[in-house]
Amino acid sequence: MFRNSLLLGEGMATRREWKGKEWQEFALQLVQRRHGAENIQVVPDKVKGDAGLEFFTTCGCLYQCYAPEEASNVAKAASAMKAKAGRDLPKLEKNRETIKKLLAGTMARRWILLCPFLDNKDVVASIRARGLAIKAGGLSFLTTDFEALCHSQEDFQAELEQLRAMSLGLPLSIVSPTDQQVKDAGDTEIGARIDDKLGRAFGSTASAQQVAVQRDQFVKAHLHRENALQQLRENHAVLWERAFETIEAEEARLIAFGATSTLPGQQLQESMSRMETSLAEALPTLNPGLRTRIAHGTISDWLIRCPLDFPEEGAS
């Protein structure tokens, strides 16, 4: 399971830990919801970089995105944010001719460093001071009230709720694992752990062949789940967040209270039913078949990592 710290705001929970590219893509969705997609211009970076801008608006807001690697360390994150602004704000001067052509007459009134979170007011002071220094340089495409700011998800609560309600993202394309991939994974520690769990769960009541068939189904479910969660993570960040929270909550409940039944088969069925129900409530727009696959794969993940366990045969 993916592990991420969460920051609980007044609205929905927001992720603190992001990879750079996925944060840039998600931030674009936030900005598009605020300004209107037709008013946003993305700056391609494949040829000679992005000139220090990820995208800009027709009303004069220049956006640069940044996701600190040290999301849990406030001091290190703040230092990284200030350093990012220190590198990119001067690019307005360095790339002034390129930026002037991109803006094509639009006057820039704001430069905004958009981050997943903002904990330290020193970041605000540092960025605003750098912005004033840039404005003093007299760049022709800056307004007289130009400001440099740092914004976070907390400044986009309404947009976050819109994305959550609309479940925006690219169409899902989940690739089912091949028989060879299932076999290869089954020959690793993943298969060995599932074999051990199922062997202890059903003991002498199941033949080695029956256990192997069950093992392959759990391995296949595990691989399919990972593919599905990765697709959600990359293309439906809001849905992924809700799936992550639901799975983590069910795992925490299982660890804290255990399964109601002491019979392995009933434990598996109980956990599967609870997982499906929880996912249906959290992800009502997701295809029911995909929810079932994620639920089945989550049970496999629990078998591999031991939140769902069975005693040795004959143990009290």
HUDA-V551315 format. One line per field, one symbol per residue. ss: DSSP state (H for helix, E for strand, - for the rest). psi: psi as a letter, one per 20 degrees, with the letter a starting at -180 (. if undefined). A space follows every 10 residues. Layout:
# HUDA-V551315
ss: ???
psi: ???
This chain:
# HUDA-V551315
ss: -----EEE-- --EEE----H HHHHHHHHHH HHHHH-HHHE EE-------- ----EEE--- EEEEEE---- ---HHHHHHH HHHHHHHH-- HHHH-HHHHH HHH----EEE EEEEE----- HHHHHHHHHH HHHHHH---- -EEEEEEEEE E-HHHHHHHH HHHHHH---- --------HH HHHHHH--HH HHHHHHHHHH HHHHH--HHH HHHHHHHHHH HHHHHHHHHH HHHHH-HHHH HHHHHHHHHH HHHHHHH--- ---HHHHHHH HHHHHHHHHH HH-----HHH HHHHHHHHHH HHHHH----- ------
psi: pqpqqqooah crqqqhpqqg ghgggghhhg hhhgiphijp opoqjhokaj jjpgrrqijk ppppqpoqhm hiogghgggh ghhghhhhgi ihggkhgghg hghlipppip ppoorhrohp ihggggghgh ghhghiikph jprikpqprp rahhikgghg hggghilqrq ppnppqqrhh hggghhjahg hgggggghgh giciiqrhgg ggggghghgg hgghgggghg ggghimhghg ghggggghgh ggggggiaqg qipgghgggg hggggggghh hhmhiqphhh gggggghhgg hhggijhorq rqpiq.
